[in-house]
Amino acid sequence: MSEAVQTLEGWYALHDFRLMDWNAWHAATPQERKHAADELQSFLSQWQQVENDKLGSTAVYSIVGQKADFVFMQLRETLEELNELETAFNKSSFAAFTIPVYSYVSIVELSSYLAKPGVDPALDPELQARLKPILPKSKHICFYPMNKRREGNDNWYMVPAEDRKTMMRSHGMIGRTYAGKVKQIITGSVGLDDWEWGVTLFSDDPLHFKKLVYEMRFDEVSARFGEFGDFYVGNVMLPEKFASFIQI
């Protein structure tokens, strides 16, 4: 049996992708739309207060293309809290005008491939900030799930630990060249969702997403072992922008 890498875990994550039911929204009365819109703003304010208190974080983005209209990315201390906020929103009048199309459940993860020797993670402020991050409000988001391949000679989980560590260090060096341009949050989902990891990228320039992912495709970790799900990209929606987005 190949040696399993140890991981560090932080906040639980929920990516909640939704479509607007524009037909129902148009058919609603102005009073119904106003009530629903006010409810939405109340939720956004509550989530912002949780973030201000450093008990979690929320990012809201519109999604370009037909896969979804917007996404709520939520980080919380526990799975129960994620479930509670999801249920509370689903009971709202605004949620009645939305159609859930995709969700992803995971937990912020750091791999010991890149760990600092002899450092206690609980006492390292930099590590804690990465495990319990305040989500950026960059102009753009890119999310995709991924697996490590398990086929024949390209079975990541049968590669010796030292070889995996060497490849991951090389892989990580590509990401570092985009420091200051792209913020990356890796969430682990083995046993939590259908894929093994979720990758969420934030940037003020969406072209960085294309260049970073393309460059990484040539690295051995991705070229031999990477399998990718659907990509979702979009634009930041602050509360005032969301209000404009649903105005008719």
Protein Blocks (a to p, Z undefined) as FASTA:
>chain_A
ZZddddddddddddddddddfklmmmpcfklmmmmmmmmmmmmmmmmmmmmnopaccddd
ddedjkbmbdcddddfbfklmmmmmmmmmmpmklmmpccfbdcdddddddfklpcehiaf
klmmklmmmmmccddfbfbdcddddddddehjllfklgcfklmmmmmmmmmmmmmmmgok
accddddfehkambfbdcddddfbfklmmmmmmmmmmpmklmmmgccddddddddddfkl
mmmmmpZZ
